[in-house]
Amino acid sequence: MLWLIFHVGSERFAMPSDRVDKVLPTVELHRMVQSPNGLAGVFSYHGAVTPVIDLAQWLQGTSTPLRLSSRMILVPLDAEHSGQTFGLLAERVVELRPIDQEIVNGTGAATWPGALALGPVIADEHGLLQLLDIDKLITEARQHELLPVLVEQHL
C-alpha cells in the first residue's frame, strides 16, 4: 500500500493514500471566531466550507510553518458524510511511498494511560515513522469539537 509521508514539527508521519482525497497547496484560511485549539480555519473547496486542522497546533502546541512544501491534506470526514472533507495542515508533504503491510501489522508502539494512540510506529532508513490512523485521530467526539462546520451542516 502507498503511504503519504509528511512532518509535524520534527516528527515524521505517514497516512495511507487510500484515506487521502487530495493534497492541495496551502491557501489563505478564514479564522473562525472562538474556534477550538487546533482549528487553523476554513476555506471554500468546490463551494463547501472546509475546515482545516493544524496538526502541529493540535499535537504539539505550535503552529505549522508555512513553507513551499506545506500542504493541506484533504481527508473524507467518514462514510456517513460522503463527499464532505476536512483538511490537515502539515509541512514537508513531499513523499508517497510503499510500506509493506506485514511491517504495518507486525510492529506497534507502546502507549501509556491517557496517550493519544495514533497508530503504530515503525523504523525505516530515516528513523521512526508514526503511521497515522485517521479514525483514531478524528474520533466522533473530536469531530464535534474540531469540525463543527461539517457536523452542523449534517444535523
SVG drawing of the C-alpha trace seen along z (x, -y; Angstrom):
<svg xmlns="http://www.w3.org/2000/svg" viewBox="-30 -36 49 45">
<polyline fill="none" stroke="black" stroke-width="0.4" points="0.0,0.0 1.2,-3.5 1.6,-5.9 1.8,-9.8 4.8,-10.9 4.8,-14.3 6.2,-16.1 4.6,-17.7 7.5,-19.7 10.5,-17.4 8.4,-14.2 7.6,-12.1 4.1,-10.8 2.5,-8.7 -1.1,-8.0 -2.5,-5.5 -3.0,-7.1 -6.5,-5.5 -7.6,-7.8 -6.4,-10.9 -8.9,-12.7 -6.5,-15.3 -3.3,-17.2 -3.5,-20.9 -1.1,-23.8 -1.9,-26.0 -4.4,-28.8 -5.5,-31.7 -7.8,-30.4 -10.6,-32.2 -10.1,-32.1 -13.2,-31.3 -14.1,-33.4 -13.6,-31.5 -12.5,-28.4 -11.1,-25.5 -7.4,-25.0 -6.1,-23.2 -8.6,-24.5 -6.5,-26.6 -9.5,-28.0 -11.8,-27.2 -11.8,-27.8 -14.2,-27.1 -13.5,-24.0 -15.8,-23.4 -18.4,-25.5 -18.3,-23.7 -17.0,-25.2 -14.0,-23.0 -12.3,-23.2 -8.6,-22.7 -6.8,-21.3 -3.3,-22.5 -1.6,-19.2 1.3,-20.9 -1.0,-23.0 -3.2,-20.1 -0.4,-17.6 2.5,-19.7 1.1,-23.1 2.9,-25.1 1.7,-26.4 2.7,-24.7 5.2,-26.9 4.1,-27.8 6.8,-26.6 6.8,-25.8 6.3,-22.1 3.5,-22.8 0.2,-21.3 -3.4,-20.7 -4.2,-17.0 -7.9,-16.7 -9.5,-13.7 -13.1,-12.4 -14.9,-13.0 -16.3,-9.5 -18.5,-7.1 -21.8,-8.7 -20.8,-12.2 -19.9,-11.2 -18.3,-14.0 -17.5,-16.0 -13.8,-16.6 -11.6,-18.3 -8.0,-19.4 -4.9,-18.5 -2.3,-21.2 1.2,-19.7 4.7,-20.5 7.1,-18.8 4.4,-16.8 6.7,-15.6 6.8,-11.8 4.4,-9.0 6.0,-5.5 5.0,-1.9 5.2,-0.4 5.0,3.4 1.7,4.4 3.5,7.0 5.6,4.3 2.5,2.2 0.6,5.1 3.6,6.6 5.0,3.5 3.2,1.3 4.1,-1.5 3.7,-1.2 1.1,-3.5 0.6,-4.9 -2.6,-5.8 -4.1,-9.0 -1.9,-9.0 -3.5,-9.7 -2.9,-6.4 -2.5,-7.5 -1.3,-4.2 1.8,-2.0 5.4,-3.4 7.8,-1.8 11.5,-2.3 12.9,-2.9 16.2,-4.2 15.3,-7.8 14.4,-6.9 11.0,-6.5 7.8,-6.9 4.4,-7.3 1.6,-5.7 -1.4,-7.8 -4.8,-6.1 -7.3,-8.8 -10.2,-7.1 -8.1,-7.3 -7.1,-10.9 -10.6,-12.1 -12.9,-10.3 -16.6,-11.2 -16.1,-13.4 -13.2,-15.2 -15.4,-15.8 -17.9,-17.7 -15.0,-19.7 -12.8,-20.5 -15.1,-20.2 -18.3,-22.0 -18.8,-23.4 -19.2,-19.9 -21.1,-18.4 -23.6,-21.3 -24.2,-21.0 -25.4,-17.5 -27.8,-17.9"/>
</svg>
